Amino acid sequence: DTAVSQTPKYLVTQMGNDKSIKCEQNLGHDTMYWYKQDSKKFLKIMFSYNNKELIINETVPNRFSPKSPDKAHLNLHINSLELGDSAVYFCASSPFDRGENSPLHFGNGTRLTVT
Amino acid sequence: KNQVEQSPQSLIILEGKNCTLQCNYTVSPFSNLRWYKQDTGRGPVSLTIMTFSENTKSNGRYTATLDADTKQSSLHITASQLSDSASYICVVSRGSNYKLTFGKGTLLTVNP
């Protein structure tokens, strides 16, 4: 009964491949996010969706394309993978109606390694 | 530049001891400050959220303080347990969950 679940947990692939990471939340939240945690351990927001609509898209290469089929799912598709894409990717969610003081609920991450 | 700096970078303590982690920020505008606990191989879990008007908030053995004037926060852990071994991340909000600045975290190791 994990609240925010991501699959796969580990992903090893070669440069140039296309891959997807799936995320689902069962908390009934309206807003979902994708974060990237690089080797320096900083978490940086990539995308945010509210009720299936894109709210924020930070300076992320257009090789990264989020897809939200419904408000409980936010998948991340990455085209033409590069070595620099290696990182841990976290999905998160939060309730929109509780405003800015509502905490983020994170998934357990997907460790992507590009060789 | 919006930044969150945490110290120490890492800390090793014995089980049962107390410890205090520090967070300094230069984020503007300030909305709230959060502490998260991240176990190895897991996602961050929220411990506390403090707004401008709150200067202390507790969650079990975790007590966070906030001094908005000096832009400093601390997380005090009382009677540490082995399960407290984790990275503790300070996060400052600029007004929404889309505008968060994360610190690098303090890696705490609690030894028996």
Backbone of each chain as ProteinMPNN parsed JSONL, in Angstrom:
{"seq_chain_A": "DTAVSQTPKYLVTQMGNDKSIKCEQNLGHDTMYWYKQDSKKFLKIMFSYNNKELIINETVPNRFSPKSPDKAHLNLHINSLELGDSAVYFCASSPFDRGENSPLHFGNGTRLTVT", "coords_chain_A": {"N_chain_A": [[0.827, -1.202, 0.0], [1.979, 1.191, -0.761], [2.323, 4.725, -0.836], [3.291, 6.529, -2.824], [4.443, 5.205, -5.661], [7.091, 4.018, -7.666], [8.292, 2.706, -10.726], [10.793, 1.329, -12.891], [12.86, 0.332, -10.013], [15.567, 0.257, -10.416], [17.454, 1.084, -13.303], [19.299, 0.289, -15.977], [20.944, 1.24, -18.822], [21.917, 1.783, -22.265], [23.64, 4.489, -23.88], [21.748, 6.586, -26.009], [19.469, 5.077, -26.076], [15.854, 4.827, -25.514], [13.82, 5.326, -22.704], [11.369, 4.668, -20.104], [9.933, 5.803, -17.025], [7.694, 4.911, -14.539], [5.101, 6.297, -12.478], [2.915, 6.258, -9.733], [0.37, 7.426, -7.579], [-1.522, 6.89, -4.627], [-2.798, 8.615, -2.96], [-4.726, 10.417, -3.479], [-3.978, 12.925, -4.269], [-3.703, 16.091, -6.004], [-1.567, 17.143, -7.344], [1.458, 16.359, -8.956], [4.963, 15.536, -9.228], [8.201, 15.515, -10.796], [11.457, 14.903, -9.752], [15.007, 15.339, -9.897], [17.843, 13.826, -8.574], [21.066, 14.494, -8.327], [24.58, 13.508, -8.563], [25.717, 15.071, -6.631], [23.861, 15.153, -4.733], [21.867, 17.068, -4.563], [18.433, 17.841, -4.778], [16.431, 18.551, -7.53], [13.754, 20.199, -9.084], [11.966, 18.993, -11.871], [9.577, 18.718, -13.392], [6.108, 19.658, -12.942], [2.812, 18.637, -12.433], [-0.601, 19.446, -12.348], [-3.632, 18.084, -11.764], [-3.481, 16.639, -14.223], [-2.477, 18.575, -15.891], [0.264, 20.4, -17.188], [2.2, 22.294, -15.027], [4.651, 23.377, -14.305], [7.776, 23.553, -15.885], [10.892, 23.074, -15.593], [14.214, 24.076, -16.649], [14.681, 21.75, -18.536], [15.995, 19.371, -20.779], [14.375, 18.831, -23.953], [14.295, 16.187, -24.469], [13.243, 14.899, -22.396], [10.092, 13.894, -21.516], [7.18, 14.328, -19.833], [4.233, 12.453, -18.988], [0.864, 12.473, -18.217], [-1.626, 10.458, -17.68], [-3.825, 10.393, -16.017], [-4.856, 11.942, -12.894], [-3.607, 10.467, -10.967], [-1.349, 9.368, -11.943], [1.919, 9.892, -13.198], [4.1, 9.736, -15.629], [7.472, 9.391, -16.824], [9.175, 9.911, -19.717], [12.137, 9.309, -21.471], [14.095, 10.275, -24.104], [16.739, 9.284, -26.335], [18.987, 8.752, -24.521], [21.605, 10.117, -22.477], [24.95, 10.136, -21.084], [25.05, 11.973, -18.996], [22.541, 11.885, -17.978], [22.395, 10.071, -16.02], [21.329, 9.421, -12.818], [19.36, 9.719, -9.794], [15.94, 9.524, -9.978], [13.104, 11.02, -8.687], [9.704, 10.669, -7.995], [6.969, 12.628, -6.856], [4.206, 13.756, -4.81], [1.545, 16.039, -3.911], [-1.126, 17.57, -2.012], [-3.212, 19.834, -3.662], [-5.108, 21.576, -2.676], [-4.468, 22.205, -0.093], [-2.626, 24.106, -0.09], [0.451, 26.009, 0.12], [1.773, 24.989, 2.316], [1.672, 22.282, 2.425], [3.176, 19.123, 2.709], [5.53, 17.466, 0.515], [5.119, 14.207, -0.804], [7.199, 11.64, -1.363], [8.219, 9.183, -3.804], [10.225, 6.132, -3.82], [12.283, 6.418, -5.548], [14.069, 6.08, -8.68], [16.884, 4.636, -9.835], [18.814, 5.602, -12.369], [21.119, 4.468, -14.673], [23.282, 5.259, -17.171], [25.139, 3.846, -19.673]], "CA_chain_A": [[0.0, 0.0, 0.0], [2.882, 2.337, -0.862], [1.56, 5.9, -1.219], [3.811, 6.945, -4.117], [5.266, 4.081, -6.116], [7.78, 4.204, -8.943], [8.921, 1.526, -11.326], [11.496, 0.377, -12.03], [13.721, 0.917, -8.995], [16.871, 0.402, -11.064], [17.357, 1.069, -14.753], [20.613, 0.396, -16.597], [20.714, 1.243, -20.259], [23.015, 2.353, -23.04], [23.439, 5.797, -24.519], [20.956, 6.607, -27.229], [18.19, 4.369, -25.904], [14.691, 5.526, -24.967], [13.298, 4.585, -21.555], [10.294, 5.308, -19.352], [9.775, 5.529, -15.601], [6.288, 5.088, -14.198], [4.805, 6.738, -11.118], [1.508, 6.23, -9.359], [0.107, 7.764, -6.177], [-2.87, 6.513, -4.185], [-3.139, 9.536, -1.878], [-5.782, 11.331, -3.909], [-3.401, 14.261, -4.474], [-3.947, 16.698, -7.313], [-0.329, 17.614, -7.961], [2.563, 15.405, -8.981], [6.233, 16.145, -9.598], [9.406, 14.73, -11.018], [12.687, 15.518, -9.279], [16.265, 14.662, -10.222], [18.879, 13.947, -7.539], [22.327, 14.201, -9.024], [25.656, 12.91, -7.756], [26.0, 15.966, -5.512], [22.765, 14.912, -3.794], [20.821, 18.088, -4.575], [17.187, 17.528, -5.468], [15.989, 19.661, -8.379], [12.486, 19.918, -9.727], [11.976, 18.93, -13.333], [8.223, 18.986, -13.891], [5.004, 19.537, -12.016], [1.507, 18.535, -13.071], [-1.759, 19.576, -11.481], [-4.807, 17.534, -12.447], [-3.063, 16.222, -15.579], [-1.986, 19.696, -16.692], [1.625, 20.828, -16.873], [2.247, 23.563, -14.308], [5.99, 23.921, -14.351], [8.748, 22.779, -16.64], [12.167, 23.748, -15.415], [15.068, 23.991, -17.834], [14.976, 20.351, -18.768], [16.046, 19.112, -22.223], [13.1, 18.307, -24.455], [14.352, 14.717, -24.545], [12.436, 14.434, -21.28], [8.692, 14.245, -21.746], [6.257, 13.739, -18.867], [2.89, 12.13, -19.489], [-0.056, 12.246, -17.109], [-2.891, 9.939, -18.202], [-4.843, 10.806, -15.051], [-4.164, 12.686, -11.842], [-2.893, 9.554, -10.082], [-0.179, 8.845, -12.637], [2.792, 10.815, -13.931], [5.208, 8.949, -16.146], [8.568, 10.172, -17.402], [9.81, 9.256, -20.853], [13.398, 9.963, -21.825], [14.605, 9.868, -25.424], [18.172, 9.472, -26.673], [19.653, 8.9, -23.233], [23.003, 10.545, -22.457], [25.659, 9.776, -19.853], [24.708, 12.949, -17.955], [21.194, 11.631, -17.443], [22.532, 9.152, -14.89], [20.922, 10.095, -11.582], [18.175, 9.108, -9.183], [14.749, 10.305, -10.298], [12.055, 10.847, -7.692], [8.35, 11.16, -8.215], [6.377, 13.118, -5.611], [2.853, 14.303, -4.954], [1.059, 16.852, -2.795], [-2.497, 18.032, -2.222], [-3.219, 21.212, -4.137], [-6.027, 22.452, -1.966], [-3.948, 22.581, 1.223], [-1.755, 25.252, -0.254], [1.9, 25.912, 0.055], [2.367, 24.342, 3.481], [1.476, 20.833, 2.395], [4.461, 18.478, 2.396], [5.629, 16.556, -0.615], [5.256, 12.782, -0.514], [8.092, 11.137, -2.394], [8.437, 7.768, -4.053], [11.537, 5.678, -3.373], [13.304, 6.747, -6.528], [14.541, 5.185, -9.741], [18.296, 4.921, -10.13], [19.083, 5.427, -13.798], [22.535, 4.445, -15.038], [23.46, 5.238, -18.627], [26.514, 3.419, -19.963]], "C_chain_A": [[0.862, 1.253, 0.0], [2.137, 3.537, -1.419], [1.97, 6.412, -2.6], [4.772, 5.846, -4.57], [5.826, 4.358, -7.5], [8.32, 2.869, -9.426], [9.628, 1.917, -12.602], [12.315, 1.078, -10.954], [15.134, 1.151, -9.555], [16.679, 0.281, -12.576], [18.759, 1.294, -15.304], [20.424, 0.27, -18.095], [21.888, 1.91, -20.961], [22.626, 3.712, -23.616], [22.624, 5.64, -25.793], [19.615, 5.897, -27.12], [17.108, 5.298, -25.386], [14.142, 4.681, -23.816], [12.182, 5.383, -20.866], [10.329, 4.884, -17.891], [8.319, 5.83, -15.261], [6.129, 5.509, -12.739], [3.304, 6.752, -10.896], [1.377, 6.631, -7.895], [-1.34, 7.437, -5.838], [-3.338, 7.386, -3.027], [-4.278, 10.487, -2.236], [-5.284, 12.75, -4.143], [-3.654, 14.754, -5.9], [-2.66, 16.993, -8.067], [0.763, 16.568, -7.85], [3.791, 16.068, -9.58], [7.249, 15.078, -10.007], [10.602, 15.557, -10.561], [13.87, 14.676, -9.738], [17.237, 14.896, -9.075], [20.193, 13.527, -8.157], [23.375, 13.66, -8.053], [26.029, 13.782, -6.562], [24.873, 15.963, -4.484], [21.7, 15.999, -3.75], [19.605, 17.561, -5.33], [16.74, 18.751, -6.255], [14.708, 19.279, -9.103], [12.656, 19.927, -11.243], [10.617, 19.367, -13.882], [7.234, 18.953, -12.732], [3.705, 19.528, -12.802], [0.438, 18.705, -12.005], [-2.99, 19.124, -12.256], [-4.555, 17.306, -13.936], [-2.541, 17.368, -16.434], [-0.604, 20.123, -16.227], [1.6, 22.205, -16.215], [3.616, 24.197, -14.441], [6.899, 22.977, -15.111], [10.06, 23.528, -16.521], [13.042, 23.509, -16.639], [15.558, 22.568, -18.011], [15.016, 20.122, -20.276], [14.741, 18.509, -22.715], [13.165, 16.82, -24.769], [13.528, 14.093, -23.419], [10.99, 14.866, -21.514], [7.818, 13.543, -20.708], [4.904, 13.471, -19.526], [2.013, 11.82, -18.286], [-1.396, 11.773, -17.652], [-4.081, 10.26, -17.302], [-4.128, 11.387, -13.849], [-3.424, 11.782, -10.867], [-1.599, 9.037, -10.696], [0.599, 9.962, -13.322], [4.023, 10.03, -14.343], [6.239, 9.863, -16.787], [9.216, 9.372, -18.511], [11.053, 10.043, -21.247], [13.887, 9.4, -23.153], [16.109, 10.078, -25.502], [19.011, 9.706, -25.424], [21.134, 9.244, -23.378], [23.623, 10.173, -21.118], [25.245, 10.689, -18.696], [23.312, 12.775, -17.385], [21.245, 10.677, -16.256], [22.285, 9.909, -13.587], [19.834, 9.247, -10.939], [16.993, 10.047, -9.432], [13.643, 9.969, -9.294], [10.747, 11.434, -8.195], [7.809, 11.616, -6.855], [4.968, 13.609, -5.884], [2.524, 15.169, -3.75], [-0.371, 17.268, -3.081], [-2.501, 19.496, -2.62], [-4.03, 22.119, -3.23], [-5.547, 22.838, -0.578], [-2.88, 23.66, 1.121], [-0.283, 24.945, -0.087], [2.52, 25.194, 1.24], [2.136, 22.839, 3.51], [2.785, 20.171, 1.981], [4.384, 17.652, 1.124], [5.742, 15.132, -0.089], [6.043, 12.177, -1.669], [7.974, 9.629, -2.571], [9.851, 7.391, -3.632], [12.62, 5.805, -4.44], [13.572, 5.65, -7.545], [15.98, 5.569, -10.057], [18.566, 4.575, -11.578], [20.583, 5.497, -14.036], [22.635, 4.297, -16.542], [24.918, 4.914, -18.921], [26.881, 3.68, -21.421]], "O_chain_A": [[0.543, 2.244, 0.657], [1.387, 3.394, -2.385], [1.12, 6.695, -3.444], [5.792, 5.598, -3.927], [5.133, 4.862, -8.383], [8.744, 2.024, -8.638], [9.122, 2.76, -13.343], [12.448, 2.301, -10.984], [15.799, 2.124, -9.203], [15.865, -0.505, -13.06], [19.34, 2.364, -15.119], [19.819, -0.687, -18.579], [22.743, 2.523, -20.322], [21.45, 4.025, -23.804], [22.795, 4.684, -26.549], [18.732, 6.085, -27.957], [17.381, 6.392, -24.893], [14.014, 3.463, -23.942], [12.071, 6.598, -21.027], [10.704, 3.758, -17.563], [7.78, 6.868, -15.646], [6.922, 5.125, -11.878], [2.53, 7.194, -11.746], [2.187, 6.221, -7.064], [-2.255, 7.666, -6.63], [-4.162, 6.968, -2.214], [-4.737, 11.264, -1.398], [-6.085, 13.682, -4.208], [-3.797, 13.978, -6.845], [-2.665, 17.082, -9.295], [0.969, 15.969, -6.795], [3.686, 17.032, -10.337], [7.159, 13.914, -9.615], [10.752, 16.726, -10.916], [13.754, 13.467, -9.941], [17.436, 16.034, -8.649], [20.407, 12.356, -8.471], [23.09, 13.394, -6.885], [26.594, 13.288, -5.586], [24.928, 16.683, -3.487], [20.733, 15.886, -2.996], [19.729, 16.923, -6.375], [16.675, 19.856, -5.716], [14.589, 18.188, -9.66], [13.381, 20.745, -11.81], [10.526, 20.263, -14.721], [7.469, 18.325, -11.699], [3.523, 20.32, -13.727], [0.556, 18.176, -10.9], [-3.343, 19.712, -13.278], [-5.334, 17.736, -14.787], [-2.193, 17.154, -17.595], [-0.333, 20.198, -15.028], [1.054, 23.16, -16.768], [3.735, 25.402, -14.662], [6.798, 21.756, -14.989], [10.314, 24.488, -17.247], [12.636, 22.807, -17.566], [16.695, 22.232, -17.679], [14.152, 20.629, -20.99], [14.078, 17.768, -21.99], [12.199, 16.25, -25.278], [13.163, 12.919, -23.477], [10.703, 16.05, -21.689], [7.721, 12.316, -20.699], [4.492, 14.15, -20.467], [2.373, 11.003, -17.438], [-2.223, 12.595, -18.047], [-5.21, 10.383, -17.776], [-2.9, 11.331, -13.786], [-2.682, 12.277, -10.018], [-0.834, 8.34, -10.03], [0.021, 10.856, -13.941], [4.876, 9.702, -13.518], [5.921, 10.965, -17.234], [9.744, 8.285, -18.277], [11.029, 11.27, -21.344], [14.069, 8.192, -23.299], [16.671, 10.936, -24.823], [19.666, 10.74, -25.292], [21.823, 8.742, -24.266], [22.916, 9.925, -20.142], [25.107, 10.238, -17.559], [22.942, 13.443, -16.42], [20.244, 10.497, -15.561], [22.948, 10.905, -13.295], [19.44, 8.205, -11.462], [17.063, 11.236, -9.12], [13.297, 8.806, -9.082], [10.698, 12.536, -8.74], [8.161, 11.044, -5.823], [4.585, 13.848, -7.029], [3.15, 15.048, -2.696], [-0.791, 17.318, -4.237], [-1.851, 20.314, -1.969], [-3.689, 23.286, -3.035], [-6.145, 23.705, 0.06], [-2.303, 24.074, 2.127], [0.157, 23.797, -0.145], [3.692, 24.82, 1.178], [2.384, 22.195, 4.529], [3.429, 20.599, 1.023], [3.314, 17.201, 0.715], [6.376, 14.882, 0.936], [5.597, 12.202, -2.817], [7.672, 8.896, -1.63], [10.598, 8.238, -3.14], [13.746, 5.345, -4.246], [13.336, 4.466, -7.3], [16.256, 6.687, -10.49], [18.551, 3.407, -11.967], [21.238, 6.464, -13.649], [22.136, 3.33, -17.117], [25.823, 5.619, -18.474], [28.0, 3.382, -21.839]]}, "seq_chain_B": "KNQVEQSPQSLIILEGKNCTLQCNYTVSPFSNLRWYKQDTGRGPVSLTIMTFSENTKSNGRYTATLDADTKQSSLHITASQLSDSASYICVVSRGSNYKLTFGKGTLLTVNP", "coords_chain_B": {"N_chain_B": [[21.342, 34.858, -5.074], [19.399, 31.972, -4.601], [19.978, 29.889, -1.943], [20.62, 26.995, 0.089], [22.353, 25.991, 2.812], [23.877, 23.379, 4.562], [25.095, 22.092, 7.638], [26.793, 19.86, 9.941], [28.487, 18.307, 7.101], [28.557, 15.592, 7.388], [27.984, 13.326, 10.138], [28.791, 11.44, 12.977], [27.471, 9.613, 15.582], [26.965, 8.152, 18.861], [24.572, 5.685, 19.733], [21.735, 6.759, 21.524], [22.733, 9.24, 22.189], [22.382, 12.841, 21.851], [21.924, 15.145, 19.103], [22.583, 17.977, 16.943], [21.633, 19.468, 13.959], [22.467, 21.816, 11.412], [21.124, 24.532, 9.466], [21.439, 26.991, 7.08], [20.105, 29.664, 5.226], [19.601, 31.492, 2.171], [17.308, 32.31, 0.883], [14.785, 33.928, -0.941], [11.603, 35.259, -1.825], [10.685, 34.267, 1.552], [8.776, 31.487, 2.528], [8.183, 29.013, 3.882], [9.967, 26.62, 5.94], [11.35, 23.432, 5.699], [12.068, 20.203, 7.037], [13.406, 17.181, 5.984], [13.712, 13.619, 6.14], [15.867, 11.286, 4.744], [16.212, 8.038, 4.141], [18.723, 5.639, 3.203], [18.536, 4.751, -0.171], [15.855, 5.315, -0.317], [12.962, 7.507, -0.672], [12.735, 11.018, 0.304], [11.252, 11.841, 3.478], [8.822, 13.776, 5.047], [9.506, 15.678, 7.961], [9.087, 18.064, 9.499], [7.342, 21.177, 9.027], [7.8, 24.601, 8.977], [6.467, 27.819, 9.316], [6.921, 31.383, 8.819], [6.159, 32.545, 11.233], [6.541, 30.66, 13.16], [8.725, 29.407, 15.594], [9.605, 27.072, 16.639], [9.164, 23.575, 16.337], [7.974, 20.341, 16.963], [8.394, 16.833, 16.372], [7.908, 14.031, 17.614], [10.931, 12.669, 18.616], [12.294, 14.554, 17.263], [13.116, 17.941, 16.978], [12.613, 20.981, 15.524], [13.982, 24.205, 14.949], [13.543, 27.657, 14.143], [14.952, 30.635, 13.078], [13.991, 33.342, 11.69], [15.015, 35.833, 11.346], [17.822, 35.701, 11.374], [18.0, 33.855, 9.456], [18.323, 31.097, 9.919], [18.131, 27.644, 10.757], [17.638, 24.797, 12.859], [17.898, 21.299, 13.497], [17.144, 19.233, 16.035], [17.944, 16.183, 17.436], [16.857, 13.917, 19.735], [18.001, 11.528, 22.102], [19.143, 9.485, 20.313], [18.513, 6.892, 17.89], [19.331, 3.783, 16.254], [17.904, 3.683, 13.919], [17.736, 6.277, 13.19], [19.771, 6.849, 11.532], [20.513, 8.369, 8.595], [20.05, 10.638, 5.808], [19.567, 14.063, 6.37], [17.584, 16.567, 5.225], [17.347, 19.968, 4.54], [14.891, 22.217, 3.497], [13.755, 25.034, 1.746], [10.94, 27.008, 1.106], [9.728, 29.155, -1.46], [7.205, 30.012, -1.684], [5.516, 28.218, -2.91], [4.892, 24.749, -3.664], [6.234, 24.396, -5.949], [8.402, 25.9, -5.883], [10.857, 25.246, -4.399], [13.873, 25.162, -2.575], [16.489, 23.053, -2.137], [18.664, 21.798, 0.383], [21.896, 20.186, 0.571], [21.989, 18.216, 2.391], [22.617, 16.524, 5.546], [24.517, 13.838, 6.454], [23.759, 11.505, 8.744], [25.059, 9.186, 10.975], [24.306, 6.706, 13.205], [25.794, 4.905, 15.633], [25.992, 1.727, 17.336]], "CA_chain_B": [[21.093, 33.48, -5.478], [18.744, 31.197, -3.549], [20.808, 28.768, -1.518], [20.437, 26.383, 1.399], [23.587, 25.328, 3.181], [23.719, 22.578, 5.764], [26.316, 21.634, 8.31], [27.956, 19.428, 9.171], [28.182, 17.485, 5.932], [28.296, 14.263, 7.94], [28.084, 13.292, 11.585], [28.689, 10.105, 13.548], [27.233, 9.689, 17.021], [26.608, 6.886, 19.485], [23.153, 5.487, 20.058], [21.336, 7.339, 22.799], [23.2, 10.623, 22.289], [21.643, 13.89, 21.145], [22.714, 15.871, 18.112], [21.919, 19.118, 16.324], [22.029, 19.731, 12.585], [22.272, 23.225, 11.122], [20.712, 24.916, 8.12], [21.435, 28.433, 6.811], [19.518, 29.858, 3.906], [19.55, 32.84, 1.593], [16.19, 32.192, -0.051], [13.838, 35.039, -0.869], [10.961, 35.455, -0.529], [10.605, 33.079, 2.395], [7.426, 31.069, 2.852], [8.301, 28.059, 4.976], [11.185, 25.808, 5.964], [10.995, 22.03, 5.938], [13.114, 19.203, 7.235], [13.066, 15.856, 5.484], [14.634, 12.519, 6.439], [15.989, 10.39, 3.601], [16.948, 6.802, 4.367], [19.467, 5.181, 2.029], [17.737, 4.021, -1.136], [14.43, 5.658, -0.184], [12.653, 8.903, -0.913], [12.65, 11.856, 1.507], [10.004, 11.825, 4.231], [8.681, 15.04, 5.759], [9.547, 15.673, 9.425], [8.426, 19.274, 9.994], [7.23, 22.37, 8.178], [7.635, 25.788, 9.829], [6.26, 29.078, 8.627], [7.669, 32.533, 9.332], [5.768, 32.894, 12.605], [6.825, 29.562, 14.08], [10.16, 29.31, 15.838], [9.959, 25.72, 17.043], [8.143, 22.562, 16.053], [8.476, 19.018, 17.314], [7.8, 15.625, 15.798], [8.527, 12.961, 18.388], [12.257, 13.017, 19.135], [12.852, 15.589, 16.386], [12.659, 19.299, 17.244], [13.199, 21.953, 14.605], [13.869, 25.605, 15.332], [13.69, 28.586, 13.028], [15.19, 32.047, 13.351], [13.815, 33.962, 10.377], [15.828, 37.057, 11.272], [19.188, 35.322, 10.984], [17.864, 32.869, 8.377], [18.954, 29.865, 10.352], [17.272, 26.627, 11.34], [18.358, 23.638, 13.366], [17.109, 20.106, 13.778], [17.711, 18.571, 17.191], [17.472, 14.803, 17.597], [17.052, 13.518, 21.131], [18.087, 10.08, 22.391], [19.209, 8.913, 18.971], [18.354, 5.461, 17.689], [20.013, 3.308, 15.05], [17.043, 3.99, 12.78], [17.891, 7.694, 12.825], [20.824, 6.931, 10.511], [19.871, 8.806, 7.353], [20.408, 11.994, 5.409], [18.541, 15.016, 6.778], [17.608, 17.601, 4.195], [16.647, 21.221, 4.835], [14.271, 22.706, 2.263], [13.09, 26.321, 1.946], [9.936, 27.297, 0.077], [9.569, 30.559, -1.864], [5.789, 30.357, -1.818], [4.703, 27.127, -3.426], [5.632, 23.488, -3.761], [7.027, 24.407, -7.175], [9.528, 26.798, -5.668], [11.591, 24.74, -3.251], [15.321, 25.085, -2.681], [16.927, 21.954, -1.278], [20.042, 21.688, 0.808], [22.577, 18.956, 0.164], [21.737, 17.213, 3.414], [23.623, 16.075, 6.515], [24.454, 12.386, 6.604], [23.912, 11.121, 10.139], [25.263, 7.765, 11.262], [24.183, 6.387, 14.622], [26.447, 3.625, 15.898], [25.613, 1.113, 18.631]], "C_chain_B": [[20.461, 32.714, -4.318], [19.573, 29.97, -3.203], [20.419, 28.289, -0.134], [21.705, 25.609, 1.711], [23.411, 24.609, 4.511], [25.071, 22.18, 6.329], [25.953, 20.824, 9.548], [27.531, 18.614, 7.948], [27.859, 16.062, 6.372], [28.596, 14.273, 9.43], [27.917, 11.855, 12.048], [28.513, 10.245, 15.046], [26.906, 8.295, 17.536], [25.119, 6.866, 19.819], [22.853, 6.059, 21.453], [21.768, 8.784, 22.983], [22.284, 11.562, 21.518], [22.539, 14.511, 20.087], [21.883, 16.999, 17.518], [22.508, 19.354, 14.941], [21.64, 21.169, 12.23], [21.888, 23.457, 9.662], [20.705, 26.436, 8.031], [20.903, 28.638, 5.405], [19.571, 31.318, 3.48], [18.466, 32.856, 0.53], [15.227, 33.349, 0.157], [12.881, 34.995, -2.053], [10.837, 34.142, 0.228], [9.144, 32.768, 2.675], [7.426, 30.075, 4.01], [9.597, 27.282, 4.844], [10.793, 24.405, 6.4], [12.242, 21.213, 6.222], [12.57, 17.862, 6.754], [14.134, 14.869, 5.945], [14.656, 11.592, 5.224], [16.847, 9.189, 3.981], [17.635, 6.387, 3.069], [18.558, 4.373, 1.113], [16.241, 4.303, -1.079], [14.223, 7.125, -0.537], [12.594, 9.686, 0.383], [11.265, 11.774, 2.145], [9.947, 13.084, 5.077], [8.709, 14.84, 7.27], [8.771, 16.862, 9.989], [8.326, 20.297, 8.873], [6.99, 23.548, 9.108], [7.463, 27.031, 8.972], [7.016, 30.194, 9.353], [7.402, 32.779, 10.81], [6.083, 31.809, 13.631], [8.319, 29.503, 14.332], [10.569, 27.952, 16.404], [8.806, 24.782, 16.724], [8.743, 21.188, 16.301], [7.698, 17.924, 16.605], [8.49, 14.454, 16.487], [9.874, 13.413, 18.947], [12.953, 14.088, 18.289], [12.252, 16.952, 16.753], [13.389, 20.25, 16.31], [12.99, 23.357, 15.151], [14.1, 26.469, 14.104], [13.909, 29.984, 13.557], [15.148, 32.761, 12.005], [14.64, 35.235, 10.232], [17.243, 36.749, 10.802], [19.19, 34.298, 9.861], [18.609, 31.585, 8.709], [17.888, 28.93, 10.928], [18.153, 25.517, 11.879], [17.377, 22.499, 13.577], [17.815, 19.363, 14.9], [17.088, 17.18, 17.313], [17.845, 14.348, 19.002], [17.11, 11.999, 21.24], [18.115, 9.281, 21.093], [19.078, 7.391, 18.987], [19.048, 5.064, 16.387], [19.212, 3.677, 13.802], [17.086, 5.468, 12.378], [18.99, 7.881, 11.781], [20.181, 7.208, 9.157], [20.485, 10.141, 6.955], [19.248, 12.914, 5.775], [18.668, 16.248, 5.9], [16.757, 18.794, 4.627], [16.141, 21.795, 3.512], [13.55, 24.015, 2.564], [12.161, 26.596, 0.773], [9.869, 28.792, -0.19], [8.111, 30.879, -2.152], [4.918, 29.291, -2.432], [5.555, 25.872, -3.467], [6.42, 23.395, -5.068], [8.319, 25.2, -6.993], [10.261, 26.411, -4.39], [13.079, 24.741, -3.549], [15.801, 24.073, -1.653], [18.383, 22.153, -0.865], [20.6, 20.339, 0.382], [22.359, 17.842, 1.18], [22.917, 17.001, 4.349], [23.442, 14.581, 6.675], [24.761, 12.012, 8.047], [24.054, 9.608, 10.245], [25.201, 7.576, 12.764], [24.737, 4.991, 14.836], [26.046, 3.061, 17.25], [26.726, 1.239, 19.655]], "O_chain_B": [[20.934, 32.797, -3.184], [19.838, 29.121, -4.055], [19.953, 29.061, 0.704], [22.088, 24.695, 0.981], [22.864, 25.164, 5.463], [26.042, 21.963, 5.603], [24.909, 21.069, 10.153], [26.357, 18.278, 7.789], [26.989, 15.408, 5.797], [29.354, 15.108, 9.923], [27.03, 11.139, 11.585], [29.305, 10.913, 15.711], [26.611, 7.381, 16.766], [24.511, 7.888, 20.138], [23.607, 5.867, 22.407], [21.23, 9.485, 23.84], [21.517, 11.14, 20.652], [23.764, 14.415, 20.163], [20.654, 16.987, 17.577], [23.726, 19.428, 14.774], [20.616, 21.675, 12.689], [22.265, 22.705, 8.763], [20.035, 27.099, 8.823], [21.218, 27.869, 4.498], [19.583, 32.235, 4.3], [18.672, 33.349, -0.579], [14.897, 33.704, 1.289], [13.306, 34.72, -3.175], [10.876, 33.059, -0.356], [8.364, 33.657, 3.016], [6.737, 30.285, 5.009], [10.24, 27.279, 3.794], [10.015, 24.216, 7.335], [13.325, 21.499, 5.712], [11.447, 17.468, 7.069], [15.3, 15.226, 6.119], [13.61, 11.166, 4.735], [18.064, 9.308, 4.125], [17.188, 6.737, 1.977], [17.894, 3.434, 1.55], [15.45, 3.61, -1.719], [15.181, 7.885, -0.681], [12.423, 9.1, 1.453], [10.25, 11.656, 1.458], [10.919, 13.424, 5.752], [8.034, 13.959, 7.802], [7.905, 16.696, 10.849], [9.101, 20.289, 7.916], [6.081, 23.509, 9.938], [8.216, 27.263, 8.027], [7.665, 29.962, 10.373], [8.302, 33.172, 11.553], [5.91, 32.016, 14.832], [9.106, 29.545, 13.387], [11.755, 27.707, 16.625], [7.635, 25.146, 16.827], [9.874, 20.906, 15.903], [6.518, 18.071, 16.286], [9.511, 13.95, 16.019], [9.954, 14.412, 19.662], [14.084, 14.474, 18.583], [11.032, 17.1, 16.83], [14.618, 20.318, 16.303], [11.953, 23.66, 15.742], [14.766, 26.062, 13.152], [13.142, 30.466, 14.39], [16.136, 32.785, 11.271], [14.929, 35.666, 9.115], [17.793, 37.443, 9.947], [20.25, 33.913, 9.366], [19.398, 31.064, 7.92], [16.891, 29.367, 11.502], [19.276, 25.319, 11.415], [16.186, 22.712, 13.805], [18.95, 18.916, 14.738], [15.867, 17.027, 17.295], [19.01, 14.394, 19.395], [16.373, 11.281, 20.564], [17.209, 8.494, 20.819], [19.467, 6.711, 19.937], [19.316, 5.906, 15.53], [19.789, 3.951, 12.749], [16.534, 5.853, 11.347], [19.12, 8.963, 11.21], [19.412, 6.399, 8.639], [21.324, 10.697, 7.665], [18.087, 12.589, 5.525], [19.719, 16.887, 5.841], [15.602, 18.643, 5.024], [16.879, 21.85, 2.529], [12.808, 24.097, 3.543], [12.535, 26.442, -0.39], [9.943, 29.601, 0.735], [7.805, 31.889, -2.785], [3.697, 29.44, -2.472], [6.777, 25.924, -3.324], [7.177, 22.447, -5.279], [9.21, 25.169, -7.843], [10.278, 27.167, -3.418], [13.501, 24.367, -4.644], [15.553, 24.217, -0.456], [19.216, 22.609, -1.648], [19.874, 19.469, -0.1], [22.525, 16.663, 0.864], [24.066, 17.263, 3.993], [22.351, 14.108, 6.993], [25.886, 12.183, 8.515], [23.267, 8.854, 9.674], [25.95, 8.206, 13.51], [24.22, 4.015, 14.292], [25.79, 3.808, 18.195], [26.577, 0.781, 20.788]]}, "name": "protein", "num_of_chains": 2, "seq": "DTAVSQTPKYLVTQMGNDKSIKCEQNLGHDTMYWYKQDSKKFLKIMFSYNNKELIINETVPNRFSPKSPDKAHLNLHINSLELGDSAVYFCASSPFDRGENSPLHFGNGTRLTVTKNQVEQSPQSLIILEGKNCTLQCNYTVSPFSNLRWYKQDTGRGPVSLTIMTFSENTKSNGRYTATLDADTKQSSLHITASQLSDSASYICVVSRGSNYKLTFGKGTLLTVNP"}
